[in-house]
Amino acid sequence: MKIWKKLGLVALSTMMVLGMAACGSKSSSSDSKKHTITFMYRGGEDEKKAYGQAIKQFEKTHKNVNVKIIVTSADNYATKLQAAISGNKVPDVFYIEQNNLLAYVNNGVLKDISKEVKKSNIDLDNVWSYGVNSYRTNGKTVGKGPLYGLPKDVGPMSLGYNKTMFEKNNIPLPDKDKPYTWDQFIEVSKKLTKDTNGDGKIDQYATGFNVNWSLQAFVWSNGGDWTNKNKTKVTINTPQFAEALQYFADFQNKYHITPSAKESQSLDTYQRWMKGELAFFPVGPWDLSTYNKLKFDYDLMPWPAGKTGKSATYVGSLGIGVSNKTKYSQDAVELAEYLSTNKKAQKTLVDAGVQIPNLKNMAQTWADDKSLKPANREEFLQIVNDYGRAMPAATTYNSEWYDVFMTDIQPVLDGKVTAKEYVKKEQPKMQTKLDAANQQLKATAQK
Amino acid sequence: MTEETVVEKKKKTFFHHDSKLYRDEHRAALLMIVLPVIGFTIFTLLPLIYSIFASFTNWNGLGEMTFTGWRNFQLMMKDNYFWQTLGNTFYLMLGIPIGLILSFLLASALSRGLKGTTFFRVVYYIPVISSLAAIAIMWQWAYNGDYGLVNQVLALVGIKGPNWLQNVHTVKPAIIAMSVWKGLGYSMLLYLAAIQSVPKSFYEAADLDGANAFQKFKNITWPMCRPVTFFLIITNVIGGSQIFTEINIMTPTGGPEYSSATIVWYIWQKAFKNFQMGYASAMSMILGILIFIITALQFYVNRKSDYKLS
């Protein structure tokens, strides 16, 4: 029961912070002109700074609005936001994680901002449709219906390669439009995996993929998927899926192109990549500010393609939503619009190297700019526009069913269980959880 | 009036309930009592009552609550993860006896008046005052399969250590080792105080009777430390059943195949990640009741515990 004391404390302290913010808004609104809205968001250091700056610019154009910022670390965000919601102190504007959209909408937390956005003449066609559609919902499925938020960003997960390493080993650089086949990928990887200093220990590897963030690309490009389209059936129990998972596990167990068999934490392979000891590594837009400072040259390429012959990967997104209970809905919506679609704000954020532009035309200019690194930034845009997909659990009521898959997967990666056995054993477990999530969705959608 | 009666009268008015001084003091006392009571009510009692209510609903933490009777508790009985995380939590408590034995030995060693006792006391106490989150992060690095300090040391003697936190069989012992290390200083200090407060005359009497060192330990030192042992067991069991921070930091996904997920961690997942606040409340009710039963049992077993030497 002490847990409740702890959770209660978290909730209450959050409320206190928010309460103070609310008090602030009351006192300043007494002069009827200037008032305060709260904005809750999360992010790493660079991101916090960049958004802080963009908000200052917003305040300059909205003289009567004072934006109170509540910023948390990425890990704490969901907990703190939910505590605020339970305590009835919802911030006026806040980030929405994709997989929480349905729950927030069906429980009346988020405001339908369709009308406001329409009125403000924002050219939504110039914003990534994946980004906008991620925040449309009719309460049952995501993708169509009223608008409940605007994209804070879209996050295409591309594949990077160490260009310097390729050149040193006289291997032709990967084509930026024609993906490797799986066999080609292994072939190149084997050439790049070697002992560079002659001490008998391999110190340069090809891959070091974290299963959580990389398996999707292989499964999808092989024609497999976690669920059917309607998100009602778990479909991991297919030959294509099993083959892709086996291929992924074989990187370390059969082909030995990934460091240490027991290795799976991304921290270490991340460090190897940064030290220039890995040939391939996933790259998201938020990585650019860090990776551009690395000592070696790198570029982006399409993910290796399986049976479908087409590259695949996921594209994430965070949204900016407005509270259903906000007192200053006009200003709140304007802040969301400003951060999502204002040119000046976008420039600030893109220059900080934390995201790609939300505006299509701006993104094209950014991708064409020869002075920026990495050269093939176009790949990001292609992913968003073309072949990127949402994470499997991004549009289900909760992600419990999907988490089960990742929780139990270690034996497959260690080569103790074959992929075929695994998908057969996991499917019913995941199906039960998915059914429960859909049940929950149904119950809230009816209200 | 003699002087004596004046004093008597003064005394009387002072203690009389109508005196101003008495009332002021009384008010101050009430104020002091009221603060913690308010705190307890707001931060413990109300949330507790609220969560008892929530445990009978399908509340998702956002919207309305619908009463569902005993459904959450029925679901729990069939929920494998509930049982697994509960089992993990008890498994991790294996660290409690280990910690107690080690800290008792350390306290005995330090109570012998060796040189540098203060130094060692400080050394062992540092982990206690350090932030748990910081310690968990530090140990997470130490346990790293490739670069970790633990495996580097093992490599010196030719053992290839596992990837501690990613292996089903090593993740729990690894966390136990960390918790023991973290709690050692606190238990040691309490034991040290207990050992040093045993009257010397007991040992002198035992010497006269020709008792050897083991007999003295068995019949004097250990029984005299029993209240401390009791206190430590109770607080450790209560704390141990709520272990969360180190789990969440060291194995944010509950470890390989949920092997390090504890019950509180699972409750937290359900409540804040999967929108099942009602179910989470129900589990915490069960956890609360379990802790209560275990503690009551310990009090019962230990009801004869006092300073009497047998």
Interface residues (C-beta under 8 A of the other chain):
Chain A: M1 K2 I3 W4 K5 L7 G8 L9 L12 D75 A78 T79 Q82 I85 S86 A103 Y104 N106 N107 G108 V109 P259 S260 K262 E263 S264 Q265 L267 D268 Y397 N398 S399 E400 D403 M406 T407 D408 Q410 P411 A437 Q440 A443 T444 K447
Chain B: I42 F43 T44 P47 L48 S51 N58 N60 G61 L62 G63 E64 N144 G145 D146 Y147 P162 N163 L165 Q166 N167 V168 I238 Q242 F244 P252 T253 G254 P256 E257 Y258 V264 I267 W268 A271 F272 K273 N274 F275 Q276 M277 S284 M285 L287 G288 I291
